[in-house]
Amino acid sequence: MGMEIRKKWDLPLEQRIALSVLGVAFLLGGGLGCLLAALSNGPGAEELSGYLAGYLALAWEDGLPRRLLPLLWEQMKYLLAILVLGLTALGLAGLPVLFGVRGFFFSFSSACFCRVFGRRGLLPAFLLFGLPALLWVPALFLSGVPGFLSAKQLLRRASGDGRSSMVLTGAWWCRTGLCAGLALVAGLLEYWVTPVLLRAAARVIFSS
């Protein structure tokens, strides 16, 4: 029984390779973001500290500007980029770069709060970036892996391998719809839930 369950959950080799490539790119980008935040010093660090302190002060006073469409676009633009790159052979190189960029901005933004506020910065960093990431990270990889495989198949066709089959099947489009739904929910979470929780976190930081 255990062997049967394992076989059902095992990914085909090509999917494991695609997942590994994109995962490594995401982690490398994330590591670079953390390193850059840790190495920031001088006037740039002071400016960053003032900006984040002012941002949390606005959150405490419930004065943060909130616009729904930009938040939704921030989540959806990466999925649209994955869709476009998956429809061209360029996606074979473009998708790892995109995942690296996404990992960089995610980790850099989070690490900046910890750089400025120390351990206390973990809470606002999680509320601002980690909480939505629980939704958009699965969506990113669920759409990125088939997009990477699609780009690989297109490259094979371009090189004359007529046996290669397209990956963009009905199941792929259903998965894309699911990922778009996760990204939309992540944007709505940022719009409605995160400001309320961030206000409480700012109160804790400035009161301590």
Phi and psi in degrees as a GROMACS rama.xvg file:
@    title "Ramachandran Plot"
@    xaxis  label "Phi"
@    yaxis  label "Psi"
@TYPE xy
-62.1273  -40.1622  GLY-2
-64.4592  -38.3493  MET-3
-65.6085  -42.7979  GLU-4
-63.8057  -41.1794  ILE-5
-62.7608  -40.4978  ARG-6
-65.1087  -35.9224  LYS-7
-66.0356  -33.4824  LYS-8
-92.0533  -13.2488  TRP-9
-66.1979  134.736  ASP-10
-87.1082  147.559  LEU-11
-58.2381  157.697  PRO-12
-57.2585  -44.3705  LEU-13
-62.4333  -38.8883  GLU-14
-68.4116  -37.2519  GLN-15
-64.9951  -39.5723  ARG-16
-64.8693  -45.771  ILE-17
-61.3971  -43.5584  ALA-18
-63.125  -38.9855  LEU-19
-66.8933  -43.564  SER-20
-62.3247  -48.05  VAL-21
-68.8024  -37.953  LEU-22
-64.4149  -42.9073  GLY-23
-64.2099  -41.6258  VAL-24
-61.4457  -42.5463  ALA-25
-63.336  -43.8985  PHE-26
-68.8687  -38.0675  LEU-27
-63.9167  -43.4294  LEU-28
-61.661  -40.8765  GLY-29
-64.2978  -41.8579  GLY-30
-63.4898  -39.2173  GLY-31
-65.0913  -39.0882  LEU-32
-63.9617  -43.4501  GLY-33
-63.3768  -41.6518  CYS-34
-63.8447  -43.3703  LEU-35
-64.7417  -40.0882  LEU-36
-65.8991  -39.1328  ALA-37
-68.9676  -31.0303  ALA-38
-88.2951  -5.57483  LEU-39
-66.8036  132.464  SER-40
-155.156  179.231  ASN-41
72.7013  -152.042  GLY-42
-59.4416  -34.9159  PRO-43
-63.4622  -41.0636  GLY-44
-66.801  -39.1347  ALA-45
-65.2173  -40.7651  GLU-46
-65.0281  -40.4215  GLU-47
-63.5923  -42.7154  LEU-48
-61.7435  -43.7377  SER-49
-65.3409  -38.0535  GLY-50
-66.1293  -46.7797  TYR-51
-68.6709  -37.1732  LEU-52
-63.4809  -42.2207  ALA-53
-65.7852  -36.9889  GLY-54
-63.1048  -45.7627  TYR-55
-69.0664  -32.2311  LEU-56
-64.0152  -41.6031  ALA-57
-64.1642  -38.8651  LEU-58
-63.7293  -38.772  ALA-59
-63.9214  -37.4669  TRP-60
-88.8157  5.97363  GLU-61
57.6391  40.0424  ASP-62
-109.842  11.1752  GLY-63
-70.7559  132.402  LEU-64
-70.4351  132.058  PRO-65
-126.391  121.549  ARG-66
-127.849  124.777  ARG-67
-67.9285  -48.3491  LEU-68
-59.7596  -45.0294  LEU-69
-61.1387  -35.4248  PRO-70
-66.6783  -42.5048  LEU-71
-65.6932  -40.0578  LEU-72
-64.7787  -37.8429  TRP-73
-58.7755  -35.6401  GLU-74
-80.8544  -39.4613  GLN-75
-78.8444  -25.0477  MET-76
-64.36  -32.8974  LYS-77
-70.2927  -38.9614  TYR-78
-66.0016  -38.3122  LEU-79
-65.0423  -39.3766  LEU-80
-64.4234  -39.8514  ALA-81
-63.2369  -41.6883  ILE-82
-60.9999  -46.068  LEU-83
-66.0243  -44.9892  VAL-84
-66.9554  -32.0293  LEU-85
-70.2411  -16.6238  GLY-86
-93.5737  4.29343  LEU-87
-134.921  155.328  THR-88
-66.5768  -19.4409  ALA-89
-64.3306  -19.8994  LEU-90
-61.6446  -22.3942  GLY-91
-60.8654  -33.6509  LEU-92
-101.252  -33.5573  ALA-93
-69.5485  -36.3038  GLY-94
-66.6081  -45.1317  LEU-95
-59.4915  -37.5588  PRO-96
-64.0036  -43.3045  VAL-97
-61.576  -43.1156  LEU-98
-65.4532  -37.4702  PHE-99
-63.6367  -41.4431  GLY-100
-64.5673  -43.0103  VAL-101
-63.2982  -42.9993  ARG-102
-64.4513  -37.0929  GLY-103
-63.5236  -51.7013  PHE-104
-65.5946  -35.3842  PHE-105
-64.3  -50.2456  PHE-106
-73.7454  -36.6341  SER-107
-63.4928  -44.9131  PHE-108
-62.8684  -42.7569  SER-109
-67.2865  -44.1586  SER-110
-66.4334  -28.7162  ALA-111
-62.8439  -38.4555  CYS-112
-64.0597  -41.4842  PHE-113
-69.9143  -32.8317  CYS-114
-65.3167  -37.2924  ARG-115
-87.0317  -44.4407  VAL-116
-106.728  0.277685  PHE-117
70.375  -143.016  GLY-118
-61.7647  -31.2453  ARG-119
-64.385  -22.509  ARG-120
-75.2863  -11.3372  GLY-121
-62.8068  -40.4565  LEU-122
-65.4055  -54.0352  LEU-123
-63.9413  -32.2151  PRO-124
-64.3477  -41.4434  ALA-125
-66.4887  -42.3729  PHE-126
-67.186  -39.0455  LEU-127
-77.6704  -40.838  LEU-128
-118.578  -39.8485  PHE-129
-71.3331  -39.784  GLY-130
-63.584  -50.6269  LEU-131
-63.136  -29.2355  PRO-132
-64.6412  -23.9038  ALA-133
-61.737  -20.5697  LEU-134
-103.382  -45.6567  LEU-135
-78.3813  -25.2054  TRP-136
-65.0861  -48.3044  VAL-137
-59.3692  -39.3916  PRO-138
-63.335  -38.3676  ALA-139
-61.55  -46.2818  LEU-140
-78.4925  -34.1126  PHE-141
-63.1655  -32.4479  LEU-142
-90.6909  -30.22  SER-143
-72.1603  -38.7933  GLY-144
-63.169  -52.6777  VAL-145
-64.3606  -31.3442  PRO-146
-63.7636  -40.2648  GLY-147
-65.026  -41.8273  PHE-148
-66.6994  -37.2584  LEU-149
-63.2143  -44.0353  SER-150
-62.2135  -37.8031  ALA-151
-64.989  -41.2544  LYS-152
-65.6906  -39.0225  GLN-153
-65.1224  -37.1738  LEU-154
-65.2031  -38.9776  LEU-155
-63.3701  -41.5635  ARG-156
-64.3279  -40.1452  ARG-157
-65.4409  -27.2834  ALA-158
-88.8494  3.72466  SER-159
99.465  10.3634  GLY-160
-88.4944  92.7885  ASP-161
-73.2696  -10.0574  GLY-162
-79.5606  -13.9457  ARG-163
-67.366  134.45  SER-164
-102.949  151.762  SER-165
-73.5049  145.332  MET-166
-92.9997  -19.2843  VAL-167
-78.0071  73.0912  LEU-168
-95.4226  -175.828  THR-169
-60.5226  -38.1808  GLY-170
-62.9589  -35.8234  ALA-171
-64.4626  -41.9497  TRP-172
-67.3893  -35.5284  TRP-173
-64.1573  -41.1143  CYS-174
-65.0506  -38.4865  ARG-175
-63.058  -40.3859  THR-176
-62.943  -40.119  GLY-177
-62.8646  -43.4169  LEU-178
-64.8001  -39.338  CYS-179
-62.9016  -38.8069  ALA-180
-63.698  -42.0415  GLY-181
-63.199  -41.0159  LEU-182
-65.7572  -39.2242  ALA-183
-64.9854  -41.9605  LEU-184
-64.1177  -37.9838  VAL-185
-61.6225  -41.2304  ALA-186
-66.0037  -40.6667  GLY-187
-66.3968  -36.0341  LEU-188
-61.5865  -43.864  LEU-189
-63.1745  -32.8532  GLU-190
-78.9107  -43.4268  TYR-191
-100.499  -40.1551  TRP-192
-94.9635  -45.7945  VAL-193
-57.7362  -43.4048  THR-194
-59.9443  -36.8442  PRO-195
-66.0986  -46.6445  VAL-196
-68.4036  -36.7344  LEU-197
-66.3276  -33.7488  LEU-198
-61.8958  -42.0728  ARG-199
-66.5532  -39.7259  ALA-200
-65.8158  -40.4492  ALA-201
-63.231  -37.2138  ALA-202
-62.7514  -40.5556  ARG-203
-66.421  -42.403  VAL-204
-66.3622  -46.513  ILE-205
-79.0463  -16.5125  PHE-206
-87.9881  -17.565  SER-207
